[in-house]
Amino acid sequence: MLAFTCKPISEIAKELDYANVQNFIRMFRQNTSMAPTEYRQKFDIDVQRQI
């Protein structure tokens, strides 16, 4: 989902029923070894370009 949307990470976390964005970020790091913003940068997912 993170790779295919320009939505803010906080909104994605909310849509996935995380009560706290930090919990989503922690889970994301555990599964990918990088933060959501690092993931977007690594795969050149430009949020501004998609708006």
C-alpha positions in Angstrom: 0.0 0.0 0.0 2.8 2.4 0.9 4.4 2.0 -2.5 1.2 2.8 -4.5 -0.2 5.8 -2.8 0.7 9.4 -2.1 -1.2 9.3 1.2 0.7 10.3 4.4 2.0 7.5 6.5 -0.3 8.5 9.3 -3.3 8.1 7.1 -2.1 4.7 5.9 -1.6 3.6 9.5 -5.1 4.7 10.4 -6.6 2.9 7.4 -4.8 -0.3 8.6 -6.4 0.1 12.1 -3.3 1.2 13.9 -4.3 3.4 16.8 -0.9 5.0 16.8 1.3 5.8 13.8 4.4 4.9 15.8 3.1 1.3 16.1 2.8 1.1 12.4 6.3 2.5 11.8 7.7 0.1 14.4 6.0 -2.9 12.6 7.1 -1.6 9.2 10.7 -1.4 10.4 10.6 -4.9 11.9 9.4 -6.3 8.6 11.5 -4.3 6.1 14.5 -3.1 8.2 13.7 0.5 7.1 11.3 3.2 8.0 8.3 4.0 5.7 9.9 7.2 4.5 13.2 5.3 3.8 11.2 2.8 1.8 9.6 5.5 -0.3 13.0 7.1 -0.9 14.7 3.8 -1.8 12.0 2.9 -4.4 11.8 6.5 -5.6 8.2 6.9 -4.6 7.8 10.6 -4.8 4.8 11.6 -2.9 4.8 15.2 -4.3 5.0 14.0 -7.9 1.9 11.8 -7.4 -0.3 14.7 -6.1 
